[in-house]
Amino acid sequence: MITLEMPEPPMQDLVLTPKQEDFRSNAARPEAREVLRHRISIGGPVYRRITADSTDDAELQRFLRGEGADSDFYMLHLTCTLRPCEEEPFTEALIELDLTSEGDGGLPIAWSMLPDRLVDAVEISRTVSLTPTLKIAGAGVELNAERTSAATKQEVLLEAMYELESTPSWGLYRTSSVELRGLYRFHLVVRAPKNSTVAGTTLAEAKVRRRRFGIVPYSARLPQSAQHHQAFALTGHLA
């Protein structure tokens, strides 16, 4: 097993822009089409490359030397901060990474994701533990027992989607006992074709229950002056 201390990602404030094609009649008034600012921020991602020299664990070294003939591995860390306005809660949020690489070696994929599914609020440490096959150990998640016991069973707060694919995503959902607010941390191991440069884009969407207009869907984008920060690249050099 390997434990990595990930740096704190730099934050970028996003602008919530209404998705015009999804408007219903009760949200068609011009006031409902205004953009919302200072309600959602994305941090990162930041990354570390994982090599056989990153660990003293013999089993993990064997895995990396075997699989490393064809693949590079990276640990990514990103965050999302939700700041709902009074009486206008988030009902859903979606955080997505779109991963690509050059050449014919195939697409990079999310080899492992954390958290994978939560039924209540949790605290995720910045310290991440990896098993000898680079799966993220559940030890990085601390359940809040008091909230878990109060929550309605099977109400999903968060779920990971598209593991082993190139568009790993996390969906967050307001439940009857837990609202969407504050800081959420996400980790994933990316498996990429050997010696490729991985390009990626961070995307976000959200739904907000507006006081006068009901639930309005938004795409969350960086201000136009900072659009170039939306993309990121992973290289074979240690970050």
N, C-alpha and C positions, 0 to 999 in steps of 0.2 A: 504494500500500500504506500501511497505517496500523499503528503499533505502540502498544499500550496497556499501561500498567503498572497491574495490578489490585491492589487492596488485599488484605491477608490476611483471609480470612473468619473471623468469630467462631465458635468451636467449641462444639458441643453434644454432650454425652455421651448415648448412646442405651441403652435397656434392651432386651436380646434376650428376646423372649417366645415360647415354643414355639408353633408352629402346631398346635393340637390335632387338627385334622381330618387332618393328615398323619402322625400317629403310626403306626408299625408295632408289631407285637407285641414286638419286642426293645427298644422304647423306651417301653413302656406303663407302666413302673413310676413311682410318684410322684416319685422323685428325678430322673427325666428331665424332669419338667415344671417344674423350677425356672427362674427367670429368670436371665439372665447379665448382669452389670454390668461396666462399664469395659473392654469389649472392642471397641467400635466408636463412633466419633464422626463427626459430620457438621459441616462448616464451610460457612457461608453458606446460600444464595448471596449474593454481593455483585454489583453490576452497575454498568455505565456506559451511559448513552444515547449512541448514535452518530448524529451529525448531520453535515451538510455543513461545519459550522464546526469539526468535530473533526479535520480533516485539510487539508493543503495539496495532496494528490494530486488532480490535475485529473480523472483518470478516475473515481476514487472519488467525488469531488464530483458528477460528472455522474450516476453511478448513484444516489446518495442523493437528488439533486434530482428525478430521474425517478421512482424507486420511492417516494420519500418523500411523493409526493402522496397515496398510499393507505396507506402503512405507516410504522410506527416501528420502529427497530432498537435492540437492546440487546445488550451483551456481558455474559454471566453467568460467574462463576467460583465453583466450589464444590469442596470437598475431602472426602475420606473417609479416616479413619485406622483401621486394623485392628490390634488388639493381642491376638493369640491367646494363650491360656493354654498352658503347657507340656503337650505331648502331646495338645492338643485344637485342631488347626488348623482354620482356615476352609477349606472346600472350594469354596464359591461365595459371591458377594455380588452384590446388585443395588441400584443407585442409580437412582431414577426421579424425574423432575419431572412434575407434572400441571399443565398450564397452561390457564387459562381467561381470558375477558374478558367484560365486559358488552356488551350491545347486539347488533345483528344483523350486525356486520361480519365475523363468522367467528372461528375460534379462532386464537390465536397458535401459531406453529410453531417448531420448531428449524430454523433456516435452515442452520446449519453446526455441526458437533460435532468436538471434539478431546479426547482421542485417538479415532480411529475404529476401529482394530483393531491389537492388539499381540500378538506371539507370544512376547514375553519382557518382562522388567522394563525400564522406561524411566524417565527423569527428565524431567519437564515443567516448563519455566520459567514463572515468574509473568508474564514478558513475552510478550505474544501478538501475532503479526503477522497482519494481515488483508489480503487481496487487494482489488483495486478493486471486486469484487462481494461483498465482506464474507464470503468464504470464509476459514476459518482456515488459515493457511499452515503447512505441515509443519515449518517451521524451528523451531517451539517444542518439537519432540520430539528428544531425543538418545538414540539406541540404545546400549545397552551391548553392544559387539561381543563381549566375552568370554562373556557369558551367552547371547547369541544363537547363537554357534557351538556352545555346549554343549547348547542346548535341542533337544528332539525336534522335527522339522519338523511344522508345522501344528498344534502344540499352542497353542491360543488362550489367552492370559492375560487379555485384555480386548477387548471389542467394544462399539461403540456401536450402539444400536438405535433405530428409529423417528425417524430424521432426516426432516425435512419434515412431521412430525406433532406433535401437542400433548402427547405423553407421551414425550419423549426419555429414554432410559435407557442405563446402562452396566452390562454384566455382567462380573464378574471371576471367574476360574476358576484354581484351583490346578493347576499342571502338575507333570510328573515332576521338574522341576529348579528350579522357582520356587514358593515358598509365598506365600500372601497375608498380608502384614504391612506395617506402616508407612503412609506418607502417599501418597495418590493424588490427583492434581489433574485437574479437568475444566473445560473451557471450552465454551460454546456461544453462538452468535448467535441471538437470538430475533427473529423477525419478527412484529409485532403489528398489528392494525387501527389506522389512524391515530387519534390522540388518545384511545385507549382506556386504561383502567387494567388491567394484566395481573395477575391473581391466580394464585398458584401454591402448590403443596404439595410438600415434599420427602419422599419415601418410601424406605424401605430394607428389604431382606430379606437373610438370610444362612443358610448351612448350615454347621454345625460338627460335626466328627467327635469325638463324646464318647468317653471312654475305655471306658465300660461299656455305652453305649447305641447305638453306631454313629453314623451321620449323622442329625442332628436339624435340621429346618428351623425358622427363627425369623423373626418379623417384628421389625423394629427400630423402636422408638418412643421418643419423648421421655418422660421422667418426667411423670406427670400434672400436677405443679406447673408444668411448662414447656410444656404442650401448645400454648399460644397462640403459641409461637415457631416452630411447625412450618410455618405458612403465611407467605408473603411476597407483596409487591406491587411491581410496577414501574410507575412513573409517568413522565409526560413531563418532569419536572424532573430536572436533572442530579444524579446521586448522587455 
